[in-house]
Amino acid sequence: MPAPADRSPDRSPGLPHRHLDPRLLRGFLVVTEELHFTRAAARLYVAQQALSRDIRRLERELGAELFVRTTRQVTPTADAERLVPYARRVLEAQDALLSAFAGDGPERPLLVDVNSPGLVSGRVLDRARALAPECELMARFESGLTGAAGEILEGRLDASFGRFAGLDPAVRARLEQQPVRYEPMAVVLPEDHHLAGLDAVPLDALAGETVYAGAGNPRTREWTDLALHLFEGRGIALAPPAPVAVGADEFRRVMAKKRNPVLAVVDFPAMSETVRKPLVGPVPLSPVSLVWRKGLVHPGIDALRRAAGELAAEEGWLRRPADGWIPASDELVMEGQD
């Protein structure tokens, strides 16, 4: 007896059975936002050649040309514009599915990026652990919300802290955030720097200085962008890109060699042969938010949110000083208007 014909609901008669890797759609969306393959590849932490191969593969899968490429620009085609809303819905559905089946419960550890020891994020994590001792909240120490956000969306990290307004709007749309603190900013100086003896460093005193703020580090773009806003019109130059110094000893060695002031926050860990001085006139603020993937359900996230709220209330973290400064875009985000 012949086998019955395949009439499974996921395959229409006469149509080939095809699979489309969501990773290709993610790369496609980033290219449509950047309109530049090199910048898009940097955002995705992949080689440009690999991203180009993925786009060509997606074009073959769909049987459509998505971009017109020249030596000067990348232009989306009409088919690309038609694909954008479908791609976003697919990736949103994938995020929801991963959250639903990630085993999000007390037995699954929650991985939290706290950037560096001693910062506000570490205090929030400590309080959350006390509030939810049944949860395993694992700390990771890496710098940069831009880099962390990409890992959160890929499911390799659960939560992080940083300047939410500095992320790409398309990335922010797939994340949740809770304001935690307006953190006063500071400058780290070699101990023999001519400004090192001041109790606080006026911003005007940095005119003519070249200040390091992570330029060229793809993981910390939100911090470099904040620095550019702060330096604008004040005669302060942004130090050019440099290799990222890993560890206190290497950081101190590079600082002694370059002698550039480093933009930081008031809780930045103390290091020998350097001094950390608050900035004033006005007091620049680093807006810190707790950030996690939209749709994530886990008691550890609940504990982090509660801890952040309690500490903000107890310490007055969300009260801006009268002479505090942040960019207008950050005001909207911290006040929940964007």
N, C-alpha and C positions, 0 to 999 in steps of 0.2 A: 504494500500500500504506500503511495507516495506521501511524503511529509506534507502537512498542511502549510499553506502559504503564510509567510510572515506578515502579520497584520498588527504588529506592535504599534502603539500610539505615537512613538517618538520617531517614526520613519514613514514618510509618505511614499506610496508606490511610484517607482520611476525616478525618485530623487536620490542622489548620492548621500550617504551618511557622513556628515562632516562635523569636525570638532574645531572650535575656535578658542585658542588660549587667551584667557582674560589679560594676561601679561601684555599681549600685543595691543589690546585696546588701551591699556594704561600708558604705554609708550606713545601710542597715537595721540591721546589727549594732551600729553605734555608737549608734544611737537606742535599741536594746534595752538597751545598757549604761548609757547616761546617763539614759534616761527623761525627756529634756528636749531639745527641738529646738535651742534656742539653744546649749547646751553641746555638743551633738553637732556642730552646724555649726562651732563654734570648733575642735573637734578635727580636723575634716576640712578646715579652711581654705576653707570655702565659705559663701556667704550662706545665712541661714536659709530664705529664700524658695526658693532653689535646692534645698536639701535637702528641703523640704516637697514640691516638685514631683516630685523623684525618688521619694519614698515613694509619692505618689499614682500615679505611673507604674507602680511595682512592683506596687501593689495592682491596677491595671487589668490588667497582664500576667498576674497570677496569678488574678485573679477572686476575690480574698479581701480582707477588711478586716484590716489588720495591727495597727492601733493605735486605741484609743478616746481621743480628744483632748478635754480640757476646758480651761478657762482656768487650772486649777491643776495638772493632771497629765496625763501620757501613760501609758496602760496597754496593754501588749501583749495581743492577743487570743490565743485558743487556736491559731488558724492561725499567728500569729507565733511562738509557742513551738514549733510543729511545724516551722516553716521554719528556725529557728536552726541545728540540726545540719547540714541540707542546705547552708545558705549557707556555713558554715565549711568544709565539705568542698570546695565549689566553689572558694572562694578559696585554700585550701591547694593544690588541684590547679593553679590558675592560677599561683601562685607557683612551683610545681615546674616547670611548663611554661616559664615565662619564664626560669628559671635554666638549664634544659636547652638552650634555643635562643637564649641571649643572646650567643653567641659568646664564652663565658667562657674566654679563653686569653690568652697573653702579648700578642696583637695588640689586645685590647680594653682601653682604659684603665680603671683602677679609680678611681672618684671617692670620696675620703675627706674627711670633714668633721673638721677638727682644731680647730674652735672659734676659737682665737686664736693668733697667733704666740707662741712661747716656752713653751707649756704641755707637759705630759707627752705629749700626743698627737702633737705635732710631733717629739719625740725618737723616739717609736716609728716614725713614718713615715720619718724619716731613716734609722734602722737597717734598716727593711724595704727601702728603696731600695737600700741597700748589699748586702743579702742576695740581692736579686732584681733585678739591674740590667737584665735583659731585659724586665721588666714596666714599664709606664707607670703610676705611681701618682700621680694628680693630687690636689692639695690644694685644699680649699675652706675658707673661713673664715667660718663662721656660728655663732651661739651657740644652744645648746639641744638636748638630746637628744630632748625631746618632739617638737619640730618635725622633727628629722632622722629619727626613727623612722618618722614618717608617710611621708617621702620614700623611705626605704629600702623600705618595704612596697609603694610604688607603682613601684619600679624606677628612680627618678630619682637615687638615691644608693646607694652600695654599702656604706659603713661609716662609723661615727662613734664617738665616745667620750662617756662620761658616766655618770650615776647610773642604772643599770638598774632598781633597785628602785622608782624613782620613776615608772616607766611603768605604764600601765594593764595589768592582768594579761592581758587579751585581746590586747594588742599584744605583750607579752613572749612569749606563747605562739607567736608567728610569727617570733621572732627568736632568734638565738644570741648568747651573750656569753661573754667571757673576762675575769676580773678582772685588772686591770693595776696599780692602786695605791690605797692609802689615802693620799690627799693631804691634808696638814695645811691647815686653813683659816686665813684671815687677814681683816683688816679694812683697808680703804683709807680714809684720813682726810685732810681738808684739812690742810695742813702747819701751820696755826696752831690746830688743834683741841686742846682741853685734854688729850687722851690721846696726842697725837702724839709727845711726848717719851719715852714708855715704850719699853723694848726689846721688850716683848711686852704685849699687852692682855689682862688677865684678863676672862673672860666677865662676872663680877660687876660690873666697871667699866662695862659697857655698859647696866646697869640704868638705866631712865629715858631711854635713847637711842631714836631711831627710825632703824632700819637698813634700807637699800635692799637687796632680794634678788630683784628681777625681778618683783614682784607685777604681775599684769595682762598679762604677756607670755606668749601662748599657747605659744611655742616653748620656754620655760624653766620649765615647771610643776614639773618634777622638782627644780629648784634651789630654787624658792620653798617647795616642800613640805619639803625638807631644812631650810631656815631655820626654818620653823614648828616643826618637831620640836626644833630647837636652842634656839629662843627660849622655848619653853613653860616656864612656871614661873620664868623668870629676870627678868621685868620688862622685857624688851626688846620694843619694838613693831616691827611690820613696816611699812615705809614704804608708803603707798598707791600704786596704779598710776600710772605716769607714762609719757609717750612714750619709746620706746627711743632712747637716744643712740647714734648711729652714728659711729664714729671717735673717736680719742683727744681731739681738740680739742673736739668737742661734749660728750663725756663729762666732760671737765675743766670746761667752761663750766657744765654743769648741776650738777655737784658744787659748784662755787663758789657757785652761786645757792641751791641747796637746803641745802647743808652737812650732809647726812645721811651718816653712815658707810656704806660699801658692803661687803657681805659678799663675800669673794673667796677665793682660794687663795694659798698662799705663792709660787707661780710666776706670779701675775698680773703682766702687764707694768707696769714702772715708768712713772709719768707725772709731769711737772713740776707743782709746786704741790700735790702730794699725797705722803703717806707710806703705806707698806704695812707693817703690823705683824702678826706671828703672834698667834693667839688661844691662850690657855692657861687651865688651871684649870676643866675638863679641856681637853685638846687635841681640838677637834672635827675630824673627818676627813670628807673628801669621797670616797666610794667611786667609783673610776673603772673602767669596763669598756670593752673593745673590743666593739662591737655590729655585727652584720651580719644579713642576711636568712637565715632557715633554708633550707637546701638550696642555698645559693650555693656554686658550685665555681669557684675561680679561684686561680691561683698567687699572686696578689697578696694574697689573704686568708691563704693559708698563710704568706707572708712576714711579714705584719703580726702574726699569732699568734706566730710564732717570735720576732720582734723584741720583742714585749711580754713574752714569757716570759724571754728573755735579760736584758732590762733590769731586769725585776722581781727576778730573781735577783742580778744584779750590784749593784743599788742598794738592795736590801732594801725594795722598794716595798710588798710584801705583809706586812711585819712590822708589826703594830700596836704603838704605844707603850703602855707600862703604863697611862698615864693618857689613852689615846685614847678618843674617844666616837663612836659611830655609832648610828643607830636599830636596833632589833632586827630589823626587816624587812630592812635592808641586810646585817646579819650573815648571815642565811639565804642571801641571794642571792650574796654574795661567797664563802661557803663551799660553794656548789653545792647547797644544800638546798631551793631554791625556783626 
